[in-house]
Amino acid sequence: ARVEVLSNLHRVAGPGKSFAERRDLLFVGGFRHPPNVGAVRWFVESAFPRIRERLPGVRFHVIGSHVVPEIEALAAHSGVVVHGHVPDITPYMDGCRIGLAPLRYGAGVKGKVNLSMAHGQPVVATSCAVEGMHLASGCDVLVADDAEGFADAVVALYRDEALWNTLARN
């Protein structure tokens, strides 16, 4: 059998800013892809209010092309910033503290997880978002599938510099 190894779609960019220099949460994904629409809606409606109760100043940055009206409408929620397409994503990759992958369904290796990891940006994801990637929760990423668990993971990682550094390094 012929076997070939395909490299990661994203080049390793380096560690970006330190824990203390970063803030906020980030989602990256195009909105022609229905799983991204569902993921952001679920996160904003179910998990983000629980996070804002404990981290009242945190913002959730939503970046991706082809923003649909139901995603635009989420900007009405306090702390949600819908950017749409940005010409240079580097400031968000290097400056946001946590990348999020709250996908409820989908298939294949998720570029949003790889992109964050390539920038040394720790990720909180659902099981669906990390399937097939051989990542260990608590070592490489944090994984949670319900709103309460997802919010707890985000808040814990946002506050714990040692855990953040471990995930960023791994």
JOFEN-V900094 format. One record per helix or strand of 3 or more residues. SS is the DSSP state (H for helix, E for strand). FROM is the first residue (numbers start at 0). TO is the last residue. Records with the same first field share a line. If there is no record, write none. Layout:
SS=FROM-TO / FROM-TO
//
This chain:
H=18-20 / 33-53 / 68-75 / 89-94 / 110-117 / 126-129 / 146-158 / 160-168
E=24-27 / 59-62 / 79-83 / 97-100 / 122-124 / 140-142
//
